[in-house]
Amino acid sequence: MSESAATPPRSPAELERRLELLDLHLRRERNAHSSTQHKLKRQRIEEQHFEQQEEEGWLTVYLDMLTLLLVMLVIMLAFAGKQALREADSAPSPAAPLVQQSPAMLEDIPPAKDNDLLQGLDTRGLGKDVEIIVNAESVSLRVSSEILFAPGQADLSVEGLAVLQPLLGMLRHSPHRISVAGHTDSIPIHNLRYPSNWELSAARAGSVVRYLQANGIASSRLQAIGMADTQPLADNQQAAGRAQNRRVELILEKPLESAD
């Protein structure tokens, strides 16, 4: 006998119950599948959000680094500009034009009571770089340090020697005592050779004195004086004023034989 013949026919109620069970099982499977899909979708969304946050975080760090670099560049440019302005302000400026008094002007100056300070001084041919100042007791020959020396140096330049050379003939035959005074501006100098402007101004005056002595001026008539920035002619706050203050003056005093 076959199995189908042995199995009794199922009632409609039992078939309906089995359909309900199958339907319930199908709904459970669908719900489980839907839940799984929902979880997977949520996981993908979370992963995309995390990746987006990670990418945005990297971009934020990159932009912060660029901002810092830009700020540092601006600061460096600002300091470089200030340094450039400071160096330009402290650099030697072109010497201010010197006013030379002509021999005709000197002839109009009345002589001193005890002595004619201009006696034996042939001021012709001294050149435009020598300024002549006649005082009550002395005559000053003023020359810009920028012509005589390189910045921060005390060795006579070629241009400086050319300016001093015409003075030799006049000074050899004059009876005056000669004081050579070196002057600087107020900007401090500090190096191994010249710790301050005192040493620099004295060294420059000494260089001129040695040049005069080596060219026939008696050493008994000479003296070197370092004045630093104690006797400015112009305002040291201005570049033009500092250029005018950097100078060497040859001060011709009363002749030795008529000094009191």
SULMOSUL-V17282 format. One record per residue. N is the residue number from 1. SS is DSSP state (H for helix, E for strand, C for the rest). PHI is phi as a letter, one per 30 degrees, with the letter a starting at -180 (* if undefined). Layout:
# SULMOSUL-V17282
N;SS;PHI
N;SS;PHI
This chain:
# SULMOSUL-V17282
1;C;*
2;C;d
3;H;d
4;H;d
5;H;d
6;H;d
7;C;d
8;C;d
9;C;d
10;C;d
11;C;d
12;H;d
13;H;d
14;H;d
15;H;d
16;H;d
17;H;d
18;H;d
19;H;d
20;H;d
21;H;d
22;H;d
23;H;d
24;H;d
25;H;d
26;H;d
27;H;d
28;H;d
29;H;d
30;H;d
31;H;d
32;H;d
33;H;d
34;H;d
35;H;d
36;H;d
37;H;d
38;H;d
39;H;d
40;H;d
41;H;d
42;H;d
43;H;d
44;H;d
45;H;d
46;H;d
47;H;d
48;H;d
49;H;d
50;H;d
51;H;d
52;H;d
53;H;d
54;H;d
55;H;d
56;H;d
57;H;d
58;H;d
59;H;d
60;H;d
61;H;d
62;H;d
63;H;d
64;H;d
65;H;d
66;H;d
67;H;d
68;H;d
69;H;d
70;H;d
71;H;d
72;H;d
73;H;d
74;H;d
75;H;d
76;H;d
77;H;d
78;H;d
79;H;d
80;H;d
81;H;d
82;H;d
83;H;d
84;H;d
85;H;d
86;H;d
87;H;d
88;H;d
89;H;d
90;H;c
91;C;d
92;C;e
93;C;c
94;C;e
95;C;e
96;C;d
97;C;e
98;C;c
99;C;c
100;C;c
101;C;d
102;C;d
103;H;e
104;H;d
105;H;d
106;H;d
107;H;d
108;C;d
109;C;d
110;C;d
111;C;d
112;C;d
113;C;d
114;C;d
115;C;a
116;C;d
117;C;d
118;C;c
119;C;d
120;C;i
121;C;c
122;C;c
123;C;d
124;C;d
125;C;i
126;C;d
127;C;j
128;C;d
129;C;d
130;C;c
131;E;c
132;E;c
133;E;b
134;E;c
135;C;c
136;C;d
137;C;c
138;C;a
139;E;b
140;E;c
141;E;c
142;E;c
143;E;b
144;E;d
145;H;d
146;H;d
147;H;d
148;H;d
149;E;b
150;C;d
151;C;e
152;C;i
153;C;c
154;C;b
155;C;c
156;E;d
157;C;d
158;H;d
159;H;d
160;H;d
161;H;d
162;H;d
163;H;d
164;H;d
165;H;e
166;H;d
167;H;d
168;H;d
169;H;d
170;H;d
171;H;d
172;H;d
173;C;c
174;C;c
175;C;d
176;E;d
177;E;d
178;E;b
179;E;c
180;E;c
181;E;c
182;E;c
183;E;b
184;C;b
185;C;d
186;C;c
187;C;d
188;C;d
189;C;b
190;C;a
191;C;b
192;C;d
193;C;d
194;C;b
195;C;d
196;C;a
197;H;d
198;H;d
199;H;d
200;H;d
201;H;d
202;H;d
203;H;d
204;H;d
205;H;d
206;H;d
207;H;d
208;H;d
209;H;d
210;H;d
211;H;d
212;H;d
213;H;d
214;H;d
215;C;c
216;C;j
217;C;d
218;C;d
219;H;d
220;H;d
221;H;c
222;E;c
223;E;a
224;E;c
225;E;b
226;E;c
227;E;c
228;E;h
229;C;c
230;C;d
231;C;b
232;C;d
233;C;c
234;C;b
235;C;d
236;C;d
237;C;d
238;C;c
239;H;d
240;H;d
241;H;d
242;H;d
243;H;d
244;H;d
245;H;d
246;C;d
247;E;a
248;E;b
249;E;c
250;E;c
251;E;c
252;E;c
253;E;c
254;E;e
255;E;e
256;H;e
257;H;d
258;H;c
259;C;d
260;C;d
